[in-house]
Amino acid sequence: MPHQECLRYFVLSRGRVTYMKKGNKFITTLLVILIAGSLLVSFTYKKCEGTGKTVAVIEVDGHIVREVVLDDVTAPEEWSLCGENTYNVIRIEHGRIRFLDANCPHKQCIRSGWLSQPGETAVCLPHKTSIKIIGHRGRYKGPDAISH
């Protein structure tokens, strides 16, 4: 039965063929399942959340400061958040939003770029400021139909 041994999982190690042990097979399988599951959940979340108007939520220190319906923005606007020795400038346009300027040391929030899809987030950690894009489903208006 030499052919059956060839069908086992193997790994190249320093130029020689070694077979995977049970623990390695288990860990590899578990990692593949976790990665596939997280991708599936991520795509499903974005699809479900994006069914209505796009809403941006701006938070400072965990408190909602402003909510903007990005689909209703007609003219570009810049909005400033100022604190003690801190500032963030947020640019809002039709369908998208971003950090335009900040006085934080690394400027990672500015490098996040434009946010337009539900599930996207930009954070300025030193200033405890975040922008999240969420889907807005609207108010519940009752059932679509009733069957008897």
N, C-alpha and C positions, 0 to 999 in steps of 0.2 A: 504494500500500500504506500509506495513512495509518493504517488501523486496527491494523496490526501494531505500529506504533510506540507506539500507546496502550496496548498490552498489556505493554510493558516495565515493569520496576520503576521507581518514581519516589519522590522525596522532596521535600517542600515545604521550600524554603529562602528565608527572607525574603520570603514572599509569592509566589514564582515557582516553577514546577515545574522540577526538574532531575532528570535520570536518574541512577540509581545506577551507579557504575563497577564494573568487574570485582572490584577489591579489596574494595569495600564489600559487594558481594553475597557474596563468599567469607567475609568476617569475620562478616556477619550470619548466614549459613547455619551456620558453625562454632559461633557462640555458641548458636544454637537447638539444635543437635545436642548440645552439651556440657550445656546446662541440662536438656534432656529426658533425656539419659543419666544425669546425676547424680540426678535425681528417681527414675528407674526403679531405679537401684542402691540408693538410700536406702529406697524402699518394699520392695524385694525383701529387703534386709538385715533390716529390722524384721520382716518376715513370717517369714523363716527362723529368726531368733534367738528368736522368741517362741513356740516350739512346746512348751515345757515349763514348769517352774516358773521364776518370776522371781527372779533372784539379783542382789543389790546388792554391788558390790565397792568397798570403801573403801581408798584408797591415800594414803600420805603419802610425799612425796619419791620417788615411783616404786616404793615397796615396799607390797605388800598387807598391810594391817593387820587387816582383818576382811572376811569374806564373810557375807552374811545372806540366807537364803532368805526372801524377803518373803511368799510364800504361806503359810509356816509360822508367822509371827508371830501370837501370840494376844492379847497385851496390848501397848499402846503402851509404848515405852521411849525414854529419852533417853540418849545415849552421848556422853561428852566426850573430846576429844583435846586434851591439854595439852602445850605445849612451853615453851621459854624465851620468856617474854613473849607467847605466843600461845595461843589456845584456840579450838576449834570445838565447838559442841554440835550433835549430829545427832539428829533425831527419826525413829524407826522405828515404823511402824504396819503393819497387815496390808495387803500389796500396794503400799506406797509408802514413800518415804524423802525426807528433805530436810535442808538445813542450817537449824537453828533459830536459832542465835546464833553470832557470831564477833567477835573484836576487830580485824578487818582494817579498813583505812580506808574502802573504798568499799562494803562489804557486798553486793557483786554476787552472792556465793554464796548469800546469804539470799534475794535477789530471784529466784533461779532457780526457787524454788517446789518443789512436789512432783514427784518422779520416780517413774514407775510402768511405763513402757513400755521394752522392750529397745531399746538404742541411745541412750537419753537420758543426759546427763552434766551434772553441776554441778561447778564447780571454784572453789576459793579459791586464787588465784594467789599472794598474799603468803605464805600458809602452806604452799603446795605440797601441798594436800589436794584429793582428787577423789573423787567418788562416780559410779560407772558402773552402769547397769542392763544386765545381759546375760541372754540366754535360757539355760536349762539343759536340755540334751537328755537327761541321764541316762546311765547306763553302757550299753555295747554288750552285748547279751545273745545275740548270734548272729543268724542269718538268721531272718526270719519264716516262710519256706517254701522248700522245695527242689523243683524240678520236674525230671523226667527225660525 
